[in-house]
Amino acid sequence: MSLPDATVEKPGAERRLTIAKAMSEAIGQEMQRDPSILVMGEDIGKMGGVFGTTTGLFETFGGERVRDTPISETAFIGAAVGMAANGLRPIVELMFVDFFGVCMDAIYNLAAKQSYFSGGKVSCPMVLMTSVGGGYGDAGQHSQCLYATFGHLPGMKVVIPSNAHDAKGLMLSAIRDDNPVIFMFHKALQGMGWLGTMAGSINDTPESEYLVPIGKASIVREGSDVTIVGLGVTVHHALAAARNLAETGIDAEVLDLRTIAPLDRESILASVAKTGRLLVVDDDYLSFGIGAEVIATVCEALPAPLKCPPQRIAHPDIPIPFTPVMEHFLLPDAQKIESRIRAMLGAQR
């Protein structure tokens, strides 16, 4: 589909936002532009969303277009699919991605397959935004990522921003897309005071509208010795590791996927062809994950052998522990990335 033209942003003073504010601003701007857009979810009205994704929208648009729902994800996500089939463009919040189990039928057997089953006659232009990620001692039912779970299912697009600029542009693209889009936001990057946030996720975010294309990765640090592929919070771990590695002469390139489905395989291949080494960092579970898909892409497509075997860092295949000591021991971080890359280059340095 062709997206409406966005304003070309002119250079000016920086306007730094958190991801939470960028998301709510994007939604508000689209609601002003398009009366068919409405928002539904738990605590998204007067409260503005547990993670700040709908702050100020209730006061501006009222309860008809910003609807607090009962605690029944099956009901309100199923309702959103029906609305999307009948001319509306709903945005729904699944407060934690871990809750997908109670509404997966509505997400996958209805939303994702609606266009295919109707021969393209009925689209499903809905955005499902949901929080991901651990590190807060919230245990195995409020801390998962499940990127690969959604990326594996055809018929949906899946995005995860690592910063506020991309969050706004991706949200605008997601709302305007005629396909269902899963918009994942990482708790460690939201900018909510009670969660804390990584400073790098707060960046220049223009007030005017602009689009970040779905399906296009971003090189956030150029390098020549190794490619580090990350998404969401792991992009920031990768950047921190790259800075430390640079002090000893190792030049790491960092690629932010931004989109899980469709996956920007061309950008991955171009980067790895240049550096000859690959490390994928993913805070979802290790087996059958994003890391495996990226590595398979490279191994299947690049004609020349890499300088060393590709590597991946991810959460091991166990439920996420409740105790913070055990949880942080298992999560990817900058130190683990730095150690792995030094080991990868050890034979050549």
N, C-alpha and C positions, 0 to 999 in steps of 0.2 A: 504494500500500500504506500501511497505518497503521503508524507506527513506535512501539515501546514508549515509554511515558512516561519522561522523564528527570527527575532530581531538580531542583527549583527551587533555584538557588543563592542563599544568603543573603549579604548584605553582610558583608565581613570584611577581614582583612589581605590585601594582595596576595601572590600566589604566582606569581613570574615564572619561566617556562620558555622554553627554546628550542623551535623547531619540532621538532627531532629528538626531544627528550624528550617533547613533547606527543604526537607520533605513537606512540612506543613505549608511553606510558602508556595511550593510548586502546586500542591493540591488546591490551595486557595486561588491561585491564578487561573488554573484550569476550570474551577467551578464558576469563576466570574465569566470566563469565556464561553463555557458550554453548560447550559441548564440541564442537560441530561445526566450530568455527573452528580453522584451522591456518595456519601461515606457511611459505612456501617461497622459496628464492632463493639466490643466490651469496653466501657469507660472511655470512649472516644469523644463524648459530647462535652459536657461542662468541664470534665477533668482534663480533656485535651490529649488523652491517651497515656497509658502508663509510661511509654517511652517518648512522649512528646511529639508524636507524629501528626497530631491534629490540633495542636495548640491554636486557639483563637478562631477556629472554624465555626464552632457552635454559635458564638456570639455574632458572627458575620452572616451566617446562612440559616441559622435556626434549626429546629428539631426535625423538620421534614427532610432536609438534605444532609444532616449530620445526626445519625440515628444510633443512640445507645441500644444495645440488644441484650436479651437474656443470655445467660451462660449456656448457650447451645450452639456450638460451632456448626453442627450438622444443619441446623435450621437456617441460620442467617447466611452461611456460605451457599447452601442450596438455593436460598431465595435470590442471592446475587446472580447465580447462573440463570435463573429464570428472568430476572430483570435485564440481563445482558442480551438475552434472546429476543427481548421485546422492545429494544430501542434505547435502553438506558446504558450508562457506562459506570457501573458501580465500582467503588474501591472498598475492599473489606480488610479488616485487620484480624489476623489470627495471632493472638497476643504472643504466644510462644510456638515456634515451629514444631516443638515436641507434641503439640496437640493435634497434629495432622491426622493421627490415627482415627479420631472420631468423625472426621469429615473427608476422608480420602475418596470416598465414593463420589461426593459432589465435586471434588477437585479434579479427579482424574477420569472417572467414567462419564462425567457430565461435561465439565468445562473444557477439558483438553480435547475431547473427542467430538464436541458438538458440530464443529465445522466439517470434520471428516465424514461423520455419519449423515450429515444433511447434504453432502455433495457440494459444500461451499455456500449453501443457501442461507444458513443460519450461523452467524459469527458469535463470538463470546468475548466482547471487549471489556474484560474486567481485570482489575489489579488486586492481587492478594498480597498484602504486605505483612511481613512476619519477622519477629526477632530471632536471632541465632546466637550461639556462642556461650562458652563457659568462662570460668575464672572467678565466680562469685559464691561458690559453695552452695549452689542451688540444686545440686545432685542430678540424677539421671533423667528427670522428667521436665527440667527447665533449662538445660544447658547444652543441648545438642546443636549441630549445624545441619546435617542431612542434605547437604548440597547435592550429592550424587543421587539421592533418592528422587529428587525432583528433576535433576538434569537428565536422568535416565528415561523419563516418560515423554514420548513424543506428543506434540500438540500444544506444548506450553513453552514460553520463554522464561528464563530464570536469570535474574541479575543480582549483583551484590556490590554496592559502592564501597570504596575505601575512604572517601572524603566527601565533604559537603558539596563542592562544585559538581562532582560526578553524580551525587545523590539527586540534586535538583534536575540536572539534565536527563538523567535516566528515568526519573519519575515522570517528567513531561513526556518523554518518548513512550513510556509504559502506558500512560493514560490514553494516549492517542492511538495506540496500537489496537488493531481489531482482533488480536489473539489474546488469550489469557496470559498474564505476566505475573510470575512470582517475584516479588520485590523483597529480598532479604536484607535486613539491616543488623549489623553486629552490635551487641550491647556495649562492647568496649569502645565503640566509636561514636555513640549517639550524642555525647555531650551533655548527658543528664548528670547533674551534680551528685546525686546519690550513687551513681554508677562509676563516676570517674570517666576519663576519656583520654585517648592518645592525642597529643597536641597536633600531630600531622593531619588528623582528620578534619580539623577546623581550618578552612582556607578560603581564599577569595571566591565569593559566590555572587555573581551579578544579580541585580534585582530584576532586570528585564529577562524575558524568556529566551532560552537557548536549548538546544537538544544535544544530548550525548547519545550517539547511535547505539542501539542494542546490537550486540554481536561484534563489537570492536574493542580489542584490548588496548592498553596504553603502556608505552615504555616510560616509566617514571624515573629511571636512572639508567643512563647509558654506560656500557662497560664492554670489555673485550675478552675477559678470561673465563667467565661462567655466567650462565643465565639462571636467575632465580625467578621462578614463577609463583606468584601468590594471588590471594583474593581476600577482600575484606581486611581483617585485622592482620593477617600474615604478611600483607604488603608492608606494613609498618615494621614488623619484625625483620623482614628482609632488608629494608632500607637501613635499619640500625646495624644489622650485621655487615652490610656493604660498607658503611662508614668505618667500622672497625677494621675490616679487611683491607681497606684502602691504605691504612696506616702502615701496612707491611707489604705494599706493592701489589695486592690482588685487586683487580678491577672487575667488580661484579655488575652485571646488568640486571635490573629488576623490572619485571613485566607484571602489570596489574591486569588480571583477566577481565574484571568488571562484569563480564557476562559468562555464565556457565552454559546456557543453551540459548542461542547457538554459540558454540565455542569458536573463538578466533584462531583457528589452526594456522592460518597463514602468518600471523604475527609471531606465533610461537616458533614456527619453523624458521622464519627469517632470523630471529634472535639466536636460536641454537646453532644455525648454520654459521653464524658469525663467531660465536664463542667456542663452540665445540664441546661444551659441557652443560649439563642440565641438573638443577635441583628444583623439585616442586614442593611447596610448603602449604599444607592444607590442615585446618583444625577439625575437619570431619574425620570419620573413622578411616583407618588405613586401607583395608581391603576393598576392592571394587570401587575405588573412589576417583576423585578428580585427578589426583596425582597419577594414578594408573592410566587414565585416559590420555593425559598430556604426554606421558612417556610413550605410550603406544603410538600416538600420533607421530612423534618424532622418529621412533624406530621404524615405523612403516614407510615413512615418506622421504627421509633424508638418504641420499645415495651414498654419501661418505660416512664411514664409521666415526663415532664420537671419540674424543681424546680419553675418555674414561666412561665407565658405565653410568647411565642416568640414575639419579637417586631421588627419594621422596621422604619427607618428614610429615607425619600426621599423628592423630590421636590413635593409640592402639585399640584393638578390637575388643574393648571391654566397656561396660556401662561407666558413665562418668561418675567418679567418686564424690561423695558429699564433703569429706574433709578437705579443706583448702590445701593442706600440705601435699596430699596425694594427687589432688586435681592439678595443681601447678607443676608437679613433677612430670605429669603426662602430657601437658599442653605444649605445642610448639612455642619456641621463643627465639630471640636473637642469638643467644649463646649456642643453642643447639644448631642453628643454621651456620653460624661461624665455624663451629667445630667440624661440622660435616664437610663444609667446603674446604677447609684446611686439609682434611683427610683426603678429599678428592684430588687436590692439587699436590699432595705430599710427594708423590712419586716424580713429579715434574719440576718441583721447586727446590 
